[in-house]
Amino acid sequence: MKSENRPAKFRGASQYVLDEELAKIVNISIALEMPLLLKGEPGTGKTMLAHAIAESLKMPLIVLNVKSSMKLIDALYQYDTLTRLNDSRFGDSGRDVSNIEEYIKMGKIGQAFTTDKRVVLLIDEIDKADTDFQDDMLDILDQMQFDIIEVDKTVTAKNRPVIVITSNAKKDLSDPFLGRCNFHHIAFPDHDMMHKIIKVHFPDLKNDLTAACMETFYKLREIRGVEKKPATRELINWIRALQADADFQLKSLKEGDVPYLGVLFKKSSDLQLAAGR
């Protein structure tokens, strides 16, 4: 595994508002070559941070979306036995069926290891995986290599990726896993931070509309019994909806008439609670 020149420090990206504490933990994780584990409720920008790091440092981004049924080997590589069987039967593919490597396809971690350029590797929603997956994955990421047993070959990373791991905290991660990562909890944006985020996305939005939208948004998040509170993404899309509506009147919003609740709430039960507030 070769080492490239250390990248410039991460200082945020065009569509990502970064606070100082988060910037520090990102940069120290890159410097120490340790995975950065991000926790926080959905919609706090965990996934978007990896996109912002890739944009800022001009690195490709590879995303591993973890599923509950996923096996670690799927993230490393897949051996396409079915295609090889078909090729051996029909013989019209032009591939050498005796060469198993022709039928090995790299998974997301494998791609991050074998690319010639250093990348950002986002492992999204690790808490969906079981404990064995989590711990074995970090063994691979520590060693920066894994074996392809079908061809008795070891794949060693050409460059160590910048690794970002997200968790929605739906279940606890193991102590060994936590001990091998740097950790940061991304809190839901307060009013000041949300105001900055809105101004990044809507630099020309009038102050009175910004204030009314934020006041309404935070009130809706406080409704008792809501299962999936609207997050930053929903707020941005809601403001876009209001801007697109030629008949929208700010006065009606200030009076409590909230249009397009379906942009903010994505579950029927939550929508009913918000409509009947």
Secondary structure as the mmCIF struct_conf table of DSSP 4:
data_model
#
loop_
_struct_conf.conf_type_id
_struct_conf.id
_struct_conf.beg_label_comp_id
_struct_conf.beg_label_asym_id
_struct_conf.beg_label_seq_id
_struct_conf.end_label_comp_id
_struct_conf.end_label_asym_id
_struct_conf.end_label_seq_id
HELX_LH_PP_P HELX_LH_PP_P1 GLU A 4 PHE A 10
STRN STRN1 ALA A 13 ALA A 13
TURN_TY1_P TURN_TY1_P1 SER A 14 GLN A 15
STRN STRN2 TYR A 16 TYR A 16
HELX_RH_AL_P HELX_RH_AL_P1 GLU A 20 LEU A 32
TURN_TY1_P TURN_TY1_P2 GLU A 33 GLU A 33
HELX_LH_PP_P HELX_LH_PP_P2 PRO A 35 PRO A 35
STRN STRN3 LEU A 36 LYS A 39
BEND BEND1 GLU A 41 GLU A 41
TURN_TY1_P TURN_TY1_P3 PRO A 42 GLY A 43
BEND BEND2 THR A 44 GLY A 45
HELX_RH_AL_P HELX_RH_AL_P2 LYS A 46 LEU A 57
TURN_TY1_P TURN_TY1_P4 LYS A 58 LYS A 58
STRN STRN4 LEU A 61 ASN A 65
TURN_TY1_P TURN_TY1_P5 SER A 68 SER A 69
HELX_RH_AL_P HELX_RH_AL_P3 LEU A 72 LEU A 76
STRN STRN5 TYR A 77 TYR A 79
HELX_RH_AL_P HELX_RH_AL_P4 THR A 81 PHE A 90
BEND BEND3 SER A 93 SER A 93
BEND BEND4 ARG A 95 ARG A 95
TURN_TY1_P TURN_TY1_P6 VAL A 97 SER A 98
HELX_RH_3T_P HELX_RH_3T_P1 ILE A 100 TYR A 103
STRN STRN6 ILE A 104 MET A 106
HELX_RH_AL_P HELX_RH_AL_P5 LYS A 108 THR A 114
BEND BEND5 ASP A 116 LYS A 117
STRN STRN7 VAL A 120 ASP A 124
HELX_RH_3T_P HELX_RH_3T_P2 ILE A 126 LYS A 128
BEND BEND6 ALA A 129 ALA A 129
HELX_RH_AL_P HELX_RH_AL_P6 THR A 131 GLN A 143
TURN_TY1_P TURN_TY1_P7 MET A 144 MET A 144
STRN STRN8 GLN A 145 ILE A 148
TURN_TY1_P TURN_TY1_P8 ILE A 149 ASP A 152
STRN STRN9 LYS A 153 THR A 156
BEND BEND7 LYS A 158 ASN A 159
HELX_LH_PP_P HELX_LH_PP_P3 ARG A 160 PRO A 161
STRN STRN10 VAL A 162 SER A 167
BEND BEND8 LYS A 170 LYS A 171
HELX_LH_PP_P HELX_LH_PP_P4 ASP A 172 SER A 174
HELX_RH_AL_P HELX_RH_AL_P7 ASP A 175 GLY A 179
TURN_TY1_P TURN_TY1_P9 ARG A 180 ARG A 180
BEND BEND9 CYS A 181 CYS A 181
STRN STRN11 ASN A 182 HIS A 185
HELX_LH_PP_P HELX_LH_PP_P5 ALA A 187 PRO A 189
HELX_RH_AL_P HELX_RH_AL_P8 HIS A 191 HIS A 201
TURN_TY1_P TURN_TY1_P10 PRO A 203 ASP A 204
HELX_RH_AL_P HELX_RH_AL_P9 ASN A 207 ARG A 221
TURN_TY1_P TURN_TY1_P11 GLU A 222 GLU A 222
TURN_TY1_P TURN_TY1_P12 ARG A 224 GLY A 225
BEND BEND10 GLU A 227 LYS A 228
HELX_RH_AL_P HELX_RH_AL_P10 THR A 232 ALA A 244
TURN_TY1_P TURN_TY1_P13 ALA A 246 ASP A 247
HELX_RH_AL_P HELX_RH_AL_P11 LEU A 250 LYS A 254
TURN_TY1_P TURN_TY1_P14 GLU A 255 GLY A 256
HELX_RH_AL_P HELX_RH_AL_P12 LEU A 261 LEU A 264
BEND BEND11 LYS A 267 LYS A 267
HELX_RH_AL_P HELX_RH_AL_P13 SER A 268 ALA A 275
TURN_TY1_P TURN_TY1_P15 GLY A 276 GLY A 276
#
